[in-house]
Amino acid sequence: MSLPPLSGVAAVVQDAADAVPLLDAAAARAGDQAAVAAGDTWHGLMERAGGHLARGVLRLAGHGYGLRVAILVGRGNNGGDGWVAARRLTAAGAQAWVVATHGPDAEVSDEAADMRDRWLVAGGRVSWELAELDGALAWADVAVDALLGTGVSGAPRGAVGQACSALLRAREEGLPVVACDVPSGVGSDDGWASEGAVVADLTVTFGGLKRGLLLHPGAAHAGTVTIGGLGPCYAPPAGSWSALTARGAAPVALGAAADKRQRGVVLVVAGAVGTSGAAALCSAGALAAGAGLVTVAVPEPVRAEVAVHHPSAMVHGLPAGDDGALSPDAVDALPDLATFDAVVAGPGLGHGPGAAAVVAHLRRHARRLVLDADALNVHRDDPDTLADHAGALVLTPHQRELARIGGGEDGDDAWRQRVVRVPDLAARYGAVLVAKGPGTIVAAPDGPVWVAPNGGPALGSGGTGDVLAGVVGAAVASTDDDEVARQVARAVWWHAAAGVRAGQACDARATAVDLLAALPGVLGELAGHRPRQARA
């Protein structure tokens, strides 16, 4: 079985590079301007984009002659791309019907006006009245959304909003939809999908991958994504956002003489009475991701429960209170932290005084520390204490935990604003921050940000986050200090791909145990994507 496809970007993520840059609207505009400054023309860029859009329609349909295409155009340059696509599709033997959301005298850019006039002079079919829109969509085999571009945010309004609603209705009735650059109503920068945003089967984006096409919920509106190049002069500025390719996510090759300590020594501090499974899943995740030695430190009452789950892990009992959770005395009973390359704390730990004391001690003494779940929640009253840590720190909050550690007023707010708040929090705490969820974001404290290009509903079951914490712990235990952030991004990629694979045979209804079983196979296949000279 091959690696599961990357959500939305299978056609653009390739082994030729370790990562695909992600553009925001400002970077995309700067790329256009750089191309024109280098001798290209705005007309040339629009002609190229419209050509890519037309070819995308033809690929989706599987034929050209006799194909009927309804193209909905707005007033911006996306509309200009749509006028070009109409002409190119006609040249390929298709029939195109352009429906404009504005009158023939509306002010548009010079380039869009020229492309519109070329279509009209050639006798192309066009409607200026939205009253004809439903008829055009009923006539069509494919519809094209060329209404709004990358620089537009917020819910589609007025005539454009009506056109988007008509596209949604038509798609529900089976009409395939192709989006030009980004689906209308989806934020190119943050992936937020406004009410009434278009849902596409294919998005043809230009120049580079827009990060909103990977971030959810926008990714779910984009369908399959392809990139159309805008020529050698198109040069957007280098940015800090990217998505790892399979080559970039490949695990580092082990040397022939690598022993268990060179593969990484991990301590997991987790579990309590009633949540021993979290400790077992976390330690199993570390082992499945390749850690050479794993010790699980748990409250003494659940030591035996955890020990039976995985014979490869060593289990260390810690003092517990009457409630079965850690007591403050557990700080003095921890194993020697100097003997571990990384420590993972939090899954199922509880958030009483014992857990808080242990986590504070780990922050101040662990060489590399991954804080998950309850190890994050103990900071909810004073999240700024997260900046007080001795070694490399990795934080793995989900939506609500992100809010608790300073990401927003509540879970929804934190998630909506994550493209700004996650990098800011990473810098504030000097930590690698993993904002878990669809389109997981990994932000390094010094600027780089990665978006996981895979994942899905198979990861939405209890315990998968515990597994991720262990996988991250194993990954950072076996790398150099200056590679911790990138290694975390790799670990998130492995975990998400394993979740997708685990869900393939069960309609995405996988469990954390299924994910664990799939992980070694994902790592093995990723090894085949390493540059040839790096293969063991």
N, C-alpha and C positions, 0 to 999 in steps of 0.2 A: 504494500500500500504506500503510495507516495504521500509527501507532506500535504496536509490539508491546504486548500487555496487560501490566500490572504484576502480578507474581507474587502471587496471593492477594488483592490489594486493589483490583482493577479497579473494583469497585462503590463504593468509598469514597474513592478518590483523584480529586479533581475540580479544575477550574480556578478554583473560587471562592476558593481560598486558595493561598499559595505552599507550604505544608507542612501535613501532617497530624500532630497531636501523637500521641505514643506513650505509653501509660500503663503503669505497673507496678502491681502489686497494691495497694500502699499508696495510690497516687493514685486508683485505682478505688474503694477503700473510702472515701477522703476525699470523693470526689464523691457517693457515697451519703449520707454523713453530712451534707454540705452541703445536699443536697436535703431531707432530713428536717428539718434546722434551719431551712430556709426555708419550711416548711409542708407539704411532701410527706409521704407515709407510707411505711413499709417495705412495707406491703401494696400500695400503689400502684406502687412500683418493681417488685415481683415480678410483679404483674399485667401491667405493661407489658413486662417482659422475656419472660415466658411467651408473650405475644401475638406478639412479634417471632419467637420460636422457632417457634411454630406456623405463622406466615406463611412462614418460611424453608422449612419442610418442604413446604408446599403449593407453593411456587415450584419447589422441586427436583423434586417429583413431577409437577407440571404439572396436577394435578387434586385435588379434595377428595372428592367423593362416591365411596364404595366403597374409598377408600384405606385400607390397613391399616398402622398405625404402632405399632411396639414402642418403648416409652419406658423406658429404664433410669435409675432415679433413685437417688441417694445420700442421705446424711443432711443435707447442707448446703443452703444456699439455692439451689444449682444444682438440687438435687432438687425444691425448691419451684417453680422455674421449669418443671421437667418436669411437675409436677402441673397447673400452669396450662395448659401447652401441650396436655395431654391433653383438658382440658375445651374449650379453644378449637377443637381439631381436630374434636372430636365435633360442636360447633356448626356446623362447616363441612361436615358430612356424612361425615367420615372415621370409622373405627373405631380406637380406641386401646386398647392393652393395656399397662398399667404394670407393670413388674417392679422391685420394690424389693430392694436388697441388704441390708436390715435388717428386723427384725420390726416389726409394727404398734405395738409399745410403745416403740420406740427414741426416745431424746430428740432432738428436732429443734427448730429455732427456732419461735417462736409463729406466724410468718407461714407457714412451710412446713407446720406442723401444720394450720393453717386451710385451706390450699390442698389438702392431702391429704384432709381431712375433707369438703370440698365435693365432691371427686371420689367419695369413698366414699358419701356421702349420696345422690348422684345415681345410684348403682348402677353406677359405672364399673368396668371390669374391672381386677383387680389380682392379682398373684401375689407372695407373700412368700417363696417358696422358689426358690432358684437352680436347682433341679432342673427347673423349668419354663422356664428361660431359653432353652434351645436350641429348644424348641417354639415359643416366642413369636417368636424370630428367623426360624424357618422359615416361620411364618405371615405375617410382615410383608412389606410392599412397601418400607418405609423404617424404619430404626432411628434412635433419638435417644440420644445420649450425654449424660445429665444427671447424671453420677456425681460428678465432682470439680470444684471451682471454682478461681478464680484464686489463692486463698491457700494451696493445697496444693502441696507439692513432693515429689519423690522418686517411686520406682516405685509403681504401684498395688499394694496388698497385700490379702490376705484375700479377702473376698467381692467387693470392688470389683475386685481384680486378676483374679478369675475372670470377672467380667462383662466387663472389658476384653478378656480373651483370647477370650471368645465373640464379641464384636463384631469383633475382628480376623479370626477364622475366617469369620464370616458375610460380611464385606466381601470377603474373598478369593473367596468363592463368588458374588459379584455383588450383594450387598445394599447399597444406598446408605446412608451414615451421615451424620447431621447432628450436629455438636457444639454444645453449649450453652456459650457464652462462650469456652472454650478446650478443645481435646481433652484428655480425662483422661490424665494422665501427662506432659503438656507444660508446662514452666515458663513461666508468663505473663511473668516478668521477663527470663529469659535464653534462652528458646526451646529449652532442652535437652529432648530427648525420652528419657524413661526407658525401660528395657526393658519391653515390654508396653504402651507408650502407644498410645492409640487413633489410628487414621488415619481422617480424615473427608473426605467429598466437599465438604461445606459446613460452615463454622463461622459461627454467628450470635453475634457478640459485642456487648456492651451498653455504652452510654455513650461509648466511645471505643475506638480500636484499641490492643490490647495489644501491646507490643513483641515479646513472644515469638511472635506470629503472623507476624512478618516475619523473625525471626532463625532461622537453620537450626541443627538439623534440624527445629525446630518448624514452620516454614513449610511443609515438605513433608508434615506431618501435618494441616495445617489445611484444605487444599483451597481452594476459593473462600471469601473472607471478606466478610461484610456486617456493617454496624454498625446496631444498633437503638438509637435515641435513648431516653433515660430521662426526658425532660421538661425544661422550661426551668430548673428549679431544680437540676438535676444540674450540679455545678460542680467538677470535679477541679482541683487546684492546677496552675498553670503549671509545666511541667517542662522539662528541657533536651534531651529526646530527641524526634526527629521524623523524618518521611520527606518528601522533597520531592515535590510534585506535578509534572505536566508543565509547568504554569505556572511553578512555582518553579525548575524545571530549564532553562527556556528561556534560550538564550544572549542576552547583552546585544546590543541592536541596534547595528550599526555606523553611524556618521554618514556622510553623503553624501561628505564629504571625507576619510574615514579612509584613511590610507596604510599601507604595509607596517610602518612602525615603530609606528604607533598600534595595530596588530593584535598587537603583541608580538614581541620579538626573543629567541630561545631558543638557548642553547648546550646541546648534548648531548655528554656525555663518556662514551663507552661503547666496547665491543667489544675484541677481541683476536684473535690468530690462532685460527681455529676457531670464533669467536663473532661474526663480523662481522655476521651477520644480526640480532643483537640491537640493534646500533647502527642498522642500516637501519630496523628496525621501529619503534624508539623515535622516530627523526627523522620517519618517515612519519606516526606518530601525532600528533606536534606539528603537522605541516603539515595533516593532515586535520581537526584540531580548530580550525584557523583562524589559527595563528601566521603572522605576516607575513614573518619571516625566521628561518631555522633554519641554524645551523652545527653540524656534527658533528665533534668532535675525537676522533680514533681513533689507535691506534698506527700508525706509518708503514707497517709491512708490510701492513696491510689497507686503507690509504687508497683505493687504486684499486678494491678490491672494493666498498667502501661507496659510492663515488662513482657507480657505474653503477646503483645501485638507485633513486635519486630525483634527477632533474636539478634539482629546485627547491631542494635543500639544498646548502649549501657545505660542503666537507670540508677539514678541517685536520689535518695529520699531526703526531703527537707522538713523541718518542723512545721506543724500545722496547728491551727486553733481548733476550738470545738466545732466550728462550722465546716471544717475540712479544707479551708483555704490556708494559704501561707500565713505564718505568724511572723512578726517582726524579727524574731530570732533567726529566721531563715537566712538573713544576710550573713551571719557568721558561719553558716553551714554550707555555703556555696562552694563548689570546687574552685581550685586555684585558677583564676581567670587568665593568668599569664600563660597557661598551657593551651589556650584555645585561640584559633585564628579568628573566629567569629562567634557571637552569641545572638541567639534569637529569643525574644521574650514576648509573652503576651497571650497567645491563644489559650482560652479557657482559664486564665489565671485569676480572674476576679479583680475587683478594684478596692479591696479593703486596705487597712494600714500595712499589713504584711507585704502585699503586692507592691504598694507604693514605695515602701522602704527598699525592697529588693531592686525595683526598677531604677530608683535613684542611685543606688550603689553601682548598678551595671553601667549607668550613664557615665559615671565618674571614673570607672576603672576598666571597662572592656576596650579591647583594641579596635574591634569593629562590632557594631551593635545594630540589630534589626528590631525595631519596636512595632508590634502589631496588636490590634484588638485592645485587650484590657491594659496592655502596657502603654497605649496611647490614651485610653480613657482616664487613667489616673492623673493625667495632666490637664484635665478639662477645666479645673478652677484656676490654674496658673500655667497656661501653655508656654509662656516665655521661658520657663525653666528648661524646655527642650534645647535651648541654645547652650546649656551647660553640659557639655560632654567632652570626654577626654580623647576619644578616637573617632573614626569614621562612623557616622550615624545614618541609618536608613529608616524612614518612616513609611508605613504602608496603610494609610487610612482609606476606608470606603467613604461614601458620600456624607453620612452623618458624622463620622469621626473626623472628617476634614473640617467640618464646621466647628467641632469641639476643640480642635487645636488651633483655631484662629482663622479658618478659611471662609467664614461667613456667619450670618445670623442663624441660619438653620441649614439642614441638608440640601434643600432645593436651591437656596441662594448660593451656597458654596459650590455646588455642581455647575450652576449656570455661569458662574464667574471664574471657573477653574483655570481658563487659559491665562488669566492674569494672576490669580491668587496662588496657584500652585508654584510657579517659579518664584514669586515673592516670598512665600513661606520657606522654600528651600534656601533662599539666600538669607532670610532672617535667622533661621536656625542652624545654618551651616550644615545642612543635611541633604541627602538624596531623598526626594519625596515621591512616593508612588501613589498617585491618586487612582484607586482601583475602580473599575466599572467598564462599561462598553467604551472602547477607545482609551484604555488606560494610559495615563500620562506619567512619564518618569522625568523629573526635573533635577538636574545637578545644581549644587549651590553656586557654581561659578558660571552658570548660563546655559549650557546645552540642555535641550529638552527632546525627548523621544516620545512618539506616539506608537502604541502597539497596533500593528496593522491587521491583527487577527483576533479571534475571540468570538464570543457569542453566548447564547442562552445556556449552553452546556456548563458554563462556569457559574451559573446561578443556582447552585445547590449548596447545602450546608457542608462546611469543611473545606471547600476549595480554597478559601482564603488562608486557612491554616496550612494547607499544602504549599501555597505560594510563599508564605513566610519561610518555610523550611527550604524551598528551592532557592530563594534569595540568599538565605544564610549560607548554603553550600557554595553558591556562585561567588560571593564576596570573600569566602574563606580561602579560596584558591587563586586569588589574583593579586596584582600589585596595588599598592595604595593609590596610585594615580589612575588606576583603571576601575575603581570601585563603581562609579556611576554608570559607566558603559556596561559593566558586568551585570548590574542590576537590570538595565534595559534588556540585556540578553535573557536573563532569568524570566522576566515578565513575558518575553516572546515565547520561550520554551513552554511555560505554563499555559499560555493561551492556546498555542498550537496543540498541545496535548489535550486540552479541553475540547477543541474542535474535533480532533480525531476520536476522542472517547465518545463524543456525541453522534458520530456518523452512523453508527449501527443502531441507535436507539432514539432517533428523531430529536437529538439534542437533550434528551432526558438522562444525562449521565450523572454519576455520583463522584464524590471525591476519590473513592477507591478506584473507579474506572479511570479517572484522570491519572492517578499514580501508575496504573498498569500501562497507560499509553506513553508516559513520559520517556522511558528509556529508548523506545523506538524512534521518537521524535529526535532525540539527541543523536542517535546513530545515523539517521538520515541527514541531519544537519551537518554532520562531519563530512559528508560527501560534497558539501558546498564550500569547503575551505579552499583557499588558493592552493594550487597543486604543490607548490614548494613547501607548504606548511603541513601537508598531510603526513601522518605518522607512517 
